[in-house]
Amino acid sequence: MRSAVARRTALAASAAALALLATACGGDDKADKGGSGEDKGGAAASSAPAAKALTAAELEKAALTQADVKSGKVTEKVSGAEAAAQDKVKADDAACAPIAYVQNGSYVGKPSATVLRKWTGEPKKPAAGASDEEKFLAGMDASSVMVTLASYENGGAEQAMKDLSAAAEKCAGGFSITVAGEKTKVLKVATTDAPKGGDEALAMTVTIQADEGIEASSKGVVVRKGATLAYFPAFNLAAAATGKDFDFPTEIVDAQLTKLG
């Protein structure tokens, strides 16, 4: 029985990782409501003058470190295998590409500078008397978030948010993502309550078709502060294997936005 669970986990994780499902978000109804605009994941327009794009050095200074979080592990040197380059991610409908980029740990548009971090939570402890299968899944039950800070010039941050909002609406019924030659079917995209703390915010949950009839969800949040976008795609391996929901670690969004200023 354990081997069946292990196989199911591996298959679901493989399919979901291709779409770096995490989509997900700060995007479930457990995320802080508000966002500087529309509660339901919509990006709020800003009439403020264009902000100055941060340099690579400024982004590095503003990025999360281990000292900024109360739990989990922050990885400052993230391998390229964990976040797909934008040019390696394709959507069958170009209008849906912004969602595909975010879910795979990339960014929208052409930022002038970026910095990448990864946060990994601590696995849940199995309940007393848990079966072998439950213990196995408990060990996988740790959410991870790719945190990308991207600065944009000439209104690029605002345009990226517009493109994301348009994609979330147009692609709500699903589309396909191809990463490194592997195709993944996105079944639906749902916008959810966006977090507070920025000029605009978008939160969404992306559901993909994993193997053996399993539907796996990822969550993602994107927040704009001035000319900087903070991307937070999140993924939980145990949730991908079982098709169950998972809580988005909103504290990571809060910590990053506080440090971003």
C-alpha positions as CSV (number, residue, x, y, z in Angstrom):
1,M,0.0,0.0,0.0
2,R,2.8,2.3,0.9
3,S,4.4,1.8,-2.5
4,A,1.1,2.8,-4.2
5,V,1.0,6.0,-2.2
6,A,4.6,6.7,-3.0
7,R,4.0,6.2,-6.7
8,R,1.0,8.4,-6.6
9,T,2.9,11.1,-4.8
10,A,5.8,10.9,-7.3
11,L,3.4,11.1,-10.3
12,A,1.4,14.0,-8.9
13,A,4.5,15.9,-7.9
14,S,6.1,15.4,-11.3
15,A,3.1,16.8,-13.1
16,A,2.6,19.6,-10.7
17,A,6.2,20.7,-10.6
18,L,6.2,21.2,-14.3
19,A,3.7,23.9,-13.8
20,L,5.4,24.8,-10.5
21,L,2.1,24.7,-9.0
22,A,2.1,26.7,-6.5
23,T,0.0,28.8,-7.9
24,A,-1.3,29.5,-5.8
25,C,-1.4,31.8,-3.8
26,G,-1.9,33.7,-1.2
27,G,-4.7,33.0,-2.8
28,D,-7.0,31.1,-0.9
29,D,-9.7,32.5,1.3
30,K,-7.3,32.4,4.2
31,A,-5.3,35.2,2.7
32,D,-5.7,38.7,4.1
33,K,-8.5,40.4,2.3
34,G,-8.1,43.7,0.6
35,G,-5.2,44.5,-1.4
36,S,-5.2,47.9,-2.4
37,G,-8.2,47.5,-4.5
38,E,-10.5,44.7,-5.6
39,D,-10.8,42.0,-2.9
40,K,-11.4,39.2,-5.3
41,G,-7.9,39.0,-6.7
42,G,-8.3,42.0,-8.9
43,A,-5.4,44.4,-9.4
44,A,-6.1,48.0,-8.3
45,A,-5.1,50.8,-10.6
46,S,-2.9,53.5,-9.2
47,S,-2.8,57.2,-10.2
48,A,0.5,57.8,-8.5
49,P,3.5,58.9,-10.6
50,A,5.8,56.1,-11.8
51,A,8.2,55.0,-9.1
52,K,11.9,54.6,-9.6
53,A,13.0,51.1,-10.5
54,L,15.2,49.5,-7.8
55,T,18.7,48.4,-8.8
56,A,19.9,44.8,-8.5
57,A,21.8,45.8,-5.4
58,E,18.7,47.4,-3.9
59,L,16.6,44.3,-4.6
60,E,19.2,42.1,-3.0
61,K,19.1,44.2,0.1
62,A,15.3,44.0,0.2
63,A,15.1,40.3,-0.4
64,L,14.2,37.8,2.4
65,T,16.9,36.3,4.6
66,Q,16.6,33.7,7.3
67,A,16.5,36.4,9.9
68,D,13.3,37.8,8.4
69,V,11.1,34.7,9.0
70,K,9.9,33.0,12.1
71,S,9.8,29.5,10.8
72,G,11.0,27.4,7.8
73,K,14.2,27.8,5.8
74,V,15.1,30.6,3.4
75,T,17.5,29.6,0.6
76,E,19.3,32.5,-0.9
77,K,21.1,30.6,-3.7
78,V,18.4,28.9,-5.7
79,S,19.3,26.6,-8.5
80,G,18.1,27.2,-12.0
81,A,16.4,23.8,-12.0
82,E,13.9,25.1,-9.4
83,A,12.6,28.1,-11.3
84,A,12.1,27.9,-15.1
85,A,13.6,30.6,-17.3
86,Q,10.8,32.6,-18.9
87,D,11.8,31.5,-22.4
88,K,11.4,27.8,-21.4
89,V,7.8,28.3,-20.4
90,K,5.1,28.2,-23.1
91,A,1.3,28.5,-23.0
92,D,-0.9,27.2,-25.8
93,D,-2.7,30.6,-25.6
94,A,-0.3,33.5,-25.4
95,A,-2.8,35.5,-23.3
96,C,-2.3,32.9,-20.6
97,A,1.5,33.1,-20.6
98,P,1.7,35.4,-17.6
99,I,0.0,32.8,-15.3
100,A,2.4,30.1,-16.7
101,Y,5.4,32.3,-15.9
102,V,4.3,32.9,-12.3
103,Q,3.5,29.3,-11.6
104,N,6.9,28.2,-12.8
105,G,8.8,30.6,-10.6
106,S,9.5,33.2,-13.3
107,Y,8.2,36.7,-13.9
108,V,6.0,38.7,-16.3
109,G,7.3,41.2,-18.8
110,K,10.9,42.3,-18.9
111,P,12.2,43.6,-15.6
112,S,15.4,45.5,-15.3
113,A,16.6,43.5,-12.3
114,T,15.5,40.5,-10.4
115,V,16.4,38.5,-7.2
116,L,15.2,35.0,-6.3
117,R,14.7,33.3,-2.9
118,K,13.1,30.1,-1.8
119,W,11.2,29.5,1.5
120,T,10.5,26.0,2.6
121,G,8.2,25.2,5.5
122,E,8.6,22.5,8.1
123,P,6.7,19.2,7.5
124,K,3.8,18.4,9.7
125,K,4.2,15.8,12.3
126,P,2.0,12.7,11.9
127,A,-0.8,12.2,14.4
128,A,-0.4,9.6,17.1
129,G,-1.3,6.2,15.7
130,A,-0.9,7.3,12.1
131,S,-0.6,4.6,9.5
132,D,2.6,4.2,7.4
133,E,0.8,5.9,4.5
134,E,-0.2,8.9,6.7
135,K,3.3,9.2,8.1
136,F,4.7,9.1,4.6
137,L,2.4,11.9,3.4
138,A,3.0,13.9,6.6
139,G,6.7,14.0,5.7
140,M,5.8,15.5,2.4
141,D,3.4,18.0,3.9
142,A,5.6,21.1,3.7
143,S,4.7,24.1,1.6
144,S,7.4,25.9,-0.4
145,V,7.4,29.4,-2.0
146,M,9.6,30.8,-4.7
147,V,9.9,34.5,-3.9
148,T,11.0,36.7,-6.8
149,L,11.5,40.5,-6.6
150,A,11.5,42.2,-10.0
151,S,11.9,45.9,-10.7
152,Y,10.6,47.5,-13.8
153,E,11.2,50.7,-15.7
154,N,8.8,52.9,-17.6
155,G,5.6,51.6,-16.1
156,G,6.5,47.9,-16.7
157,A,5.3,46.9,-13.3
158,E,1.8,48.3,-13.8
159,Q,1.6,46.7,-17.3
160,A,2.7,43.3,-15.9
161,M,-0.2,43.5,-13.3
162,K,-2.6,44.4,-16.1
163,D,-1.5,41.4,-18.1
164,L,-1.8,39.1,-15.2
165,S,-5.3,40.3,-14.4
166,A,-6.4,39.9,-18.0
167,A,-4.9,36.4,-18.1
168,A,-6.6,35.3,-14.9
169,E,-10.0,36.4,-16.4
170,K,-9.5,35.0,-19.9
171,C,-7.9,31.7,-18.8
172,A,-10.2,30.9,-16.0
173,G,-11.5,27.9,-17.9
174,G,-8.0,26.4,-18.4
175,F,-5.1,26.1,-20.9
176,S,-2.0,24.1,-21.4
177,I,1.6,24.8,-20.2
178,T,4.7,23.3,-21.8
179,V,8.0,23.4,-19.9
180,A,11.1,21.9,-21.3
181,G,9.0,19.8,-23.7
182,E,6.6,18.5,-21.0
183,K,3.0,19.5,-21.3
184,T,0.7,20.1,-18.4
185,K,-3.1,20.7,-18.6
186,V,-4.4,23.6,-16.4
187,L,-8.0,22.9,-15.6
188,K,-9.0,26.2,-14.1
189,V,-7.7,29.4,-12.7
190,A,-9.6,31.1,-9.8
191,T,-8.8,34.5,-8.4
192,T,-9.1,34.8,-4.6
193,D,-8.8,37.4,-1.9
194,A,-5.6,39.4,-2.4
195,P,-3.3,40.4,0.4
196,K,-2.9,43.9,1.7
197,G,0.3,45.8,1.8
198,G,0.9,46.9,-1.8
199,D,-0.3,49.3,-4.5
200,E,-1.9,46.3,-6.4
201,A,-2.3,42.7,-5.6
202,L,-3.5,39.5,-7.4
203,A,-4.1,36.1,-5.8
204,M,-5.1,33.0,-7.6
205,T,-5.4,29.2,-7.3
206,V,-4.4,27.1,-10.3
207,T,-5.7,23.6,-10.7
208,I,-3.9,21.2,-13.0
209,Q,-4.6,17.7,-14.2
210,A,-1.9,15.5,-12.6
211,D,-1.5,11.7,-13.4
212,E,-4.1,9.0,-12.6
213,G,-7.0,11.4,-12.5
214,I,-5.6,13.5,-9.7
215,E,-6.3,17.2,-9.7
216,A,-3.5,19.2,-8.0
217,S,-3.7,22.9,-7.0
218,S,-1.0,25.5,-6.5
219,K,-1.4,29.0,-5.2
220,G,0.2,32.2,-6.1
221,V,0.3,35.9,-5.1
222,V,1.7,38.8,-7.0
223,V,2.0,42.2,-5.3
224,R,3.1,45.5,-6.7
225,K,4.9,48.1,-4.6
226,G,5.9,51.0,-6.8
227,A,8.0,49.8,-9.7
228,T,8.7,46.4,-8.0
229,L,6.6,43.2,-8.2
230,A,6.9,40.5,-5.6
231,Y,6.0,37.1,-6.9
232,F,5.0,34.3,-4.5
233,P,4.0,31.0,-6.2
234,A,3.5,28.2,-3.6
235,F,3.4,24.5,-3.8
236,N,2.7,21.6,-1.4
237,L,3.8,18.1,-2.4
238,A,1.4,16.2,-0.1
239,A,-1.5,18.3,-1.4
240,A,-0.5,17.6,-5.0
241,A,-0.4,13.9,-4.3
242,T,-3.8,13.7,-2.6
243,G,-5.6,16.5,-4.4
244,K,-6.4,18.2,-1.0
245,D,-6.2,21.9,-0.3
246,F,-3.3,23.5,1.6
247,D,-2.9,26.7,3.5
248,F,-0.8,29.4,1.8
249,P,1.9,30.7,4.1
250,T,0.8,34.3,4.2
251,E,3.4,35.2,6.7
252,I,6.0,35.0,4.0
253,V,4.2,37.6,1.9
254,D,3.9,39.8,5.0
255,A,7.6,39.4,5.8
256,Q,8.7,40.2,2.3
257,L,6.4,43.2,1.9
258,T,7.5,44.6,5.2
259,K,11.2,44.4,4.2
260,L,10.5,45.8,0.8
261,G,9.1,48.9,2.5
